């Protein structure tokens, strides 16, 4: 028998959120000629017309202020082989881009090579949302890399999608 939901204890709320599988993205740009970025599992496609996507960024992020004024931000949908790169991008210290191969656009968006898809974005709007900001990004250009399966994040672990039955 089901019981009534618990009040929103932060640890239990995090566990509840963790029951929802998501993709993982890298949100990156150049700053003074150096790649800067972070991993985000809060990516959501928003609109086709205009083409908008969103990510959520914690107010405590030390990286977001380095990206918030960039002309372009690269959003890479990570491949199921990029778990190590994702962990590096999520790290609070060290060189997040050590050993990570990237492509940079003329406008400064940084895109991870071998990702499932690339979205070259500009900031459309930033909306305060609790302890995060909801960042709406306008997709200025994009490329899908067919045949590259995405990285899936579920229950605090990375997973691969099973191949579809023929």
C-alpha positions, -999 to +999 in steps of 0.1 A: +000+000+000+013+035-009+016+061+018+013+098+015+045+116+002+070+128+027+077+165+032+105+178+010+136+167+029+166+178+006+182+144+006+150+126-002+142+152-028+176+146-045+168+109-044+134+115-060+150+136-088+175+109-093+148+084-103+144+104-136+170+095-162+185+124-181+211+130-207+242+149-199+256+180-216+288+200-216+282+237-214+314+254-226+329+286-241+363+303-245+374+329-220+407+346-227+415+319-252+410+291-227+381+266-226+357+271-196+327+249-189+308+225-168+286+194-170+248+197-168+221+171-165+194+197-165+193+202-203+158+205-217+147+212-253+122+241-250+110+253-284+114+248-321+104+283-332+125+300-320+149+272-314+154+273-276+169+249-251+176+254-214+200+244-186+197+251-149+227+266-131+232+267-093+236+302-079+268+289-062+284+280-095+319+294-098+320+286-135+287+301-147+299+337-141+328+330-165+303+320-192+274+343-186+288+371-207+301+350-237+288+357-272+284+320-278+282+289-256+287+254-269+263+227-257+275+192-264+252+162-258+277+138-244+282+104-258+280+072-238+318+070-240+323+104-224+317+095-187+353+105-178+351+138-196+318+144-178+333+137-144+362+161-152+338+189-163+318+184-131+349+186-109+355+215-086+393+215-092+419+205-117+421+210-154+386+201-166+397+199-202+429+177-197+428+151-224+395+163-238+394+170-275+373+200-285+363+221-315+359+258-311+337+280-333+348+315-345+324+330-320+340+311-291+316+282-285+335+251-273+322+218-284+334+184-272+346+161-301+328+127-303+296+141-287+262+129-299+252+164-309+265+200-309+244+231-303+261+265-308+240+288-286+236+324-275+220+334-242+183+342-248+171+348-213+180+341-177+152+334-152+157+331-115+143+298-102+149+290-065+185+282-058+192+280-096+189+302-127+171+288-156+192+297-186+173+298-219+197+294-249+189+302-285+203+276-309+222+295-336+237+264-353+238+227-347+251+193-358+239+158-350+265+130-351+244+100-362+252+066-346+267+081-314+246+070-285+241+095-256+253+093-221+225+087-196+225+098-160+203+080-136+205+073-098+238+092-096+254+068-122+261+069-159+244+044-182+241+035-219+209+031-238+202-005-249+201-009-287+166-008-301+152-041-313+151-044-351 
